[in-house]
Amino acid sequence: GFIKGIRVFADEEIVAIRTYFDALLARVLAAGRDAYSINSAHLNYGRVYDLLAHRRIVPYLQDLLGPDLIGWGAHFFCKMPRDRKTVSWHQDASYWPMTPSRTATVWLAIDDADAQNAAMQIIPGSHQGHEHLETIPSGENQTLGSRVVTTSQQEAHAVTLAMRAGSLSLHDSYILHGSGANQSDRRRAG
């Protein structure tokens, strides 16, 4: 279901990527959008496409999915300091426009991610089943419109994907994952 902590960029390389992201985020916020709205970024920003197709990232996906890949999506996911929004337990495949889903998510840490700034959590083994979705009532502090119903036993097995900036994780499109509110004074972007 998942692999974490693969170091692909040295400190100076991730600083350059972070600097690019900081400028992009500033433009998006100045245009009245929020930190979660940089979707399909590979279609609008050449440098994001270059990350999507990077020679140090693609081979990991080829090992999992085979040599012929289509990079169909890129999304910056940024939790600002003290961001109260959570990402409920979900499976990426339920949001993606393909059936069957034979894909994986690559999450590149632009900032250090840990429990304090709401690093992603994954429930190991949960990719082996399709879960029941429920709609999230409006007014809840959520980034998604639906969530997977989980048990306390499933949640007790959750693993926090603490990662250093410049590292990546890969996960199956059916694995349950989510993240809490960012309680820290640090941003968490990936």
FENHUCOR-V646172 format. One record per run of one state. SS is the DSSP state (2 for helix, 1 for strand, 0 for the rest). FROM is the first residue (numbers start at 1). TO is the last residue. If there is no record, write none. Layout:
SS & FROM & TO
SS & FROM & TO
//
This chain:
0 & 1 & 1
1 & 2 & 7
0 & 8 & 10
2 & 11 & 30
0 & 31 & 40
2 & 41 & 44
0 & 45 & 45
2 & 46 & 52
0 & 53 & 57
2 & 58 & 65
0 & 66 & 77
1 & 78 & 79
0 & 80 & 85
1 & 86 & 90
0 & 91 & 91
2 & 92 & 95
0 & 96 & 103
1 & 104 & 108
0 & 109 & 112
1 & 113 & 113
0 & 114 & 120
1 & 121 & 123
0 & 124 & 125
2 & 126 & 128
0 & 129 & 132
1 & 133 & 135
0 & 136 & 141
1 & 142 & 142
0 & 143 & 145
1 & 146 & 148
0 & 149 & 151
2 & 152 & 156
0 & 157 & 157
1 & 158 & 160
0 & 161 & 162
1 & 163 & 163
0 & 164 & 166
1 & 167 & 172
0 & 173 & 176
1 & 177 & 179
0 & 180 & 187
1 & 188 & 189
0 & 190 & 190
//
